[in-house]
Amino acid sequence: MTSSRIHFLTTGAFRLDGGGMFGLIPKTMWSKWTEADADNRIALATRSLLVESRDGLVLVEAGCGDKWSTRERELYELEQRTAVDALAEHGIDPRDIGHVVLTHLHFDHAAGLTRDGGAGAVSVFTNARIHVQRQEWLDALANKSTMTKTYFWSHLGPPKRARRRCGQMLACPRFGGLRFGALPRRRVSHDAPRPSCRKPWL
């Protein structure tokens, strides 16, 4: 396969506090762009990329997943939808995914790596190698974040115990027809996918 085919997946809607999302930007400004509810939460959505490439099936971002309590679902107004649901609409089983690439490890990007296995969290993409930038991995394990409660052990534990399947983004800056690099004005350990050539997919 000399080129890649990309699919844009919608993997669930949720809400977060507007002040926490916009930081130093005052509400008088950001409220012109998006409407907050009575609890000051703004509507957000998780999205993933499914890439058919010479590297196999690659999933970029895993979404929020489904291992949330009733209280947490109400707090974040989490939609009952996951990356697994979105993949099923394309006839793909999570076991078919060969690689999962994560731009960073906040829960809305990485919690979908695992599901509730009854006795604890277990991996969803059991045959996939997980790729994330090394510094982000270390920051997540140390819970270093400017945003509170964004790194959850429930989605970091299984990959940590299976380190043979946990890769590092630094080793593959070009992957699945995409090139990954640091986000401008964001943490240097957070990556963003970009086309690795002018026509990387069909």
C-alpha positions as CSV (number, residue, x, y, z in Angstrom):
1,M,0.0,0.0,0.0
2,T,1.7,3.2,-1.1
3,S,-1.0,5.6,0.2
4,S,-3.3,5.8,3.1
5,R,-7.0,6.1,3.5
6,I,-8.3,8.1,6.5
7,H,-11.7,8.1,8.2
8,F,-12.8,10.8,10.7
9,L,-14.6,9.2,13.6
10,T,-16.9,10.9,16.1
11,T,-16.4,9.0,19.4
12,G,-18.7,10.8,21.9
13,A,-19.8,14.2,23.3
14,F,-19.2,15.6,26.7
15,R,-19.1,18.8,28.7
16,L,-16.3,20.5,30.7
17,D,-16.1,23.7,32.7
18,G,-15.6,26.7,30.3
19,G,-13.3,28.5,32.7
20,G,-11.1,25.5,33.0
21,M,-11.0,25.1,29.2
22,F,-10.2,28.7,28.3
23,G,-7.9,29.5,31.2
24,L,-6.9,33.1,31.3
25,I,-9.4,34.1,28.6
26,P,-12.3,35.9,30.5
27,K,-15.8,34.5,30.1
28,T,-17.0,37.8,28.6
29,M,-14.8,36.8,25.6
30,W,-15.2,33.1,25.3
31,S,-19.0,33.2,25.8
32,K,-19.2,34.9,22.5
33,W,-17.8,31.8,20.8
34,T,-19.6,29.0,22.8
35,E,-22.6,28.9,25.1
36,A,-22.2,27.6,28.7
37,D,-24.9,25.8,30.5
38,A,-26.2,26.6,34.0
39,D,-23.1,24.8,35.5
40,N,-20.7,26.8,33.3
41,R,-20.0,23.8,31.2
42,I,-19.4,24.0,27.4
43,A,-20.2,21.3,24.8
44,L,-17.2,19.3,23.5
45,A,-16.7,16.2,21.4
46,T,-14.1,13.6,21.0
47,R,-12.9,12.6,17.6
48,S,-10.5,10.0,16.3
49,L,-8.7,9.3,13.0
50,L,-8.8,5.8,11.6
51,V,-6.0,5.3,9.1
52,E,-5.7,2.4,6.7
53,S,-2.0,2.4,5.8
54,R,1.0,0.2,5.0
55,D,1.5,0.1,8.8
56,G,-1.9,-1.6,9.2
57,L,-4.9,-0.1,10.8
58,V,-3.9,2.9,12.9
59,L,-6.2,4.7,15.4
60,V,-5.2,8.2,16.4
61,E,-6.9,9.0,19.8
62,A,-9.0,6.6,21.8
63,G,-11.6,9.0,23.3
64,C,-13.2,8.8,26.7
65,G,-14.2,5.1,26.7
66,D,-17.0,3.7,28.8
67,K,-15.6,3.0,32.3
68,W,-17.4,5.9,34.1
69,S,-19.7,5.9,37.1
70,T,-23.2,7.3,37.0
71,R,-22.0,10.3,38.9
72,E,-19.1,10.9,36.6
73,R,-21.4,10.6,33.5
74,E,-23.7,13.2,35.0
75,L,-20.7,15.5,35.9
76,Y,-19.3,15.5,32.4
77,E,-22.7,14.8,30.6
78,L,-20.9,12.0,28.8
79,E,-22.6,10.5,25.8
80,Q,-22.9,6.7,25.7
81,R,-20.6,6.3,22.7
82,T,-17.0,5.2,22.3
83,A,-14.3,4.7,19.7
84,V,-15.4,1.0,19.7
85,D,-18.9,2.1,18.6
86,A,-17.4,4.3,15.9
87,L,-15.1,1.5,14.6
88,A,-18.0,-1.0,14.5
89,E,-19.8,1.4,12.1
90,H,-16.9,0.7,9.7
91,G,-17.0,-3.0,10.4
92,I,-13.8,-3.0,12.4
93,D,-13.2,-4.9,15.6
94,P,-10.8,-3.3,18.1
95,R,-8.7,-6.4,17.9
96,D,-8.0,-5.4,14.2
97,I,-6.2,-2.2,15.2
98,G,-2.5,-2.7,15.0
99,H,-1.4,0.7,16.4
100,V,-3.0,3.4,18.6
101,V,-1.3,6.8,18.4
102,L,-2.1,9.3,21.2
103,T,-1.3,13.0,20.9
104,H,-1.4,13.1,24.7
105,L,-2.8,11.2,27.7
106,H,-5.7,13.4,29.0
107,F,-8.8,11.3,29.7
108,D,-10.7,12.6,26.7
109,H,-7.9,11.3,24.4
110,A,-6.7,8.2,26.2
111,A,-9.3,6.8,28.6
112,G,-10.8,4.7,25.8
113,L,-7.6,2.6,25.8
114,T,-9.2,0.5,28.5
115,R,-12.6,-0.8,29.6
116,D,-13.9,-2.2,32.8
117,G,-13.0,-5.8,33.1
118,G,-14.9,-6.5,36.3
119,A,-11.8,-6.8,38.5
120,G,-10.2,-3.7,37.0
121,A,-9.4,-2.0,33.8
122,V,-8.2,-4.1,30.8
123,S,-7.0,-3.2,27.4
124,V,-9.5,-2.5,24.6
125,F,-7.0,-2.7,21.7
126,T,-5.5,-6.0,22.7
127,N,-3.3,-6.5,19.6
128,A,-2.2,-2.8,19.2
129,R,1.1,-1.2,20.0
130,I,0.5,2.1,21.9
131,H,2.5,5.1,20.7
132,V,2.9,8.3,22.7
133,Q,5.7,10.8,23.2
134,R,8.0,9.7,26.0
135,Q,7.9,12.9,28.0
136,E,4.1,12.8,28.0
137,W,4.2,9.3,29.2
138,L,6.4,10.3,32.1
139,D,4.4,13.4,32.9
140,A,1.2,11.3,33.0
141,L,2.7,8.7,35.3
142,A,3.8,11.5,37.6
143,N,0.4,13.3,37.2
144,K,2.1,16.5,36.1
145,S,-0.6,18.6,34.5
146,T,-1.7,22.2,34.6
147,M,-5.3,20.9,34.4
148,T,-6.5,18.8,37.4
149,K,-7.9,15.3,37.1
150,T,-6.9,14.9,33.5
151,Y,-4.6,11.8,33.9
152,F,-6.4,8.7,35.1
153,W,-4.5,5.6,36.3
154,S,-7.4,3.4,35.0
155,H,-6.2,4.0,31.5
156,L,-2.5,4.2,32.2
157,G,-2.1,1.0,34.3
158,P,-2.7,-1.7,31.6
159,P,-0.3,-0.1,29.0
160,K,2.3,0.3,31.8
161,R,2.1,-3.3,32.8
162,A,2.4,-4.3,29.1
163,R,5.4,-2.1,28.2
164,R,6.4,-4.5,25.4
165,R,3.4,-3.1,23.6
166,C,3.9,0.6,24.6
167,G,6.0,2.5,22.0
168,Q,7.2,6.0,22.0
169,M,6.2,8.7,19.5
170,L,9.8,10.0,19.3
171,A,10.7,6.7,17.5
172,C,8.1,7.2,14.8
173,P,7.5,10.9,14.0
174,R,6.1,9.8,10.6
175,F,3.6,7.1,10.9
176,G,0.5,5.8,9.1
177,G,0.8,8.5,6.4
178,L,0.9,11.2,9.1
179,R,3.7,13.2,10.7
180,F,3.5,14.1,14.4
181,G,5.0,17.2,16.1
182,A,4.6,19.4,19.1
183,L,1.6,21.6,19.2
184,P,2.4,25.4,19.0
185,R,1.9,27.2,22.3
186,R,1.0,24.0,24.1
187,R,3.1,21.6,26.2
188,V,6.1,20.3,24.2
189,S,5.0,16.7,25.1
190,H,1.7,17.1,23.3
191,D,1.7,16.2,19.6
192,A,-0.5,16.9,16.7
193,P,-0.9,14.8,13.5
194,R,-0.1,16.4,10.1
195,P,0.1,15.0,6.6
196,S,3.5,13.6,6.0
197,C,3.2,14.6,2.3
198,R,0.8,16.7,0.2
199,K,-1.4,13.7,-0.7
200,P,-1.0,11.2,2.1
201,W,-4.4,9.5,1.6
202,L,-7.1,8.7,-1.0
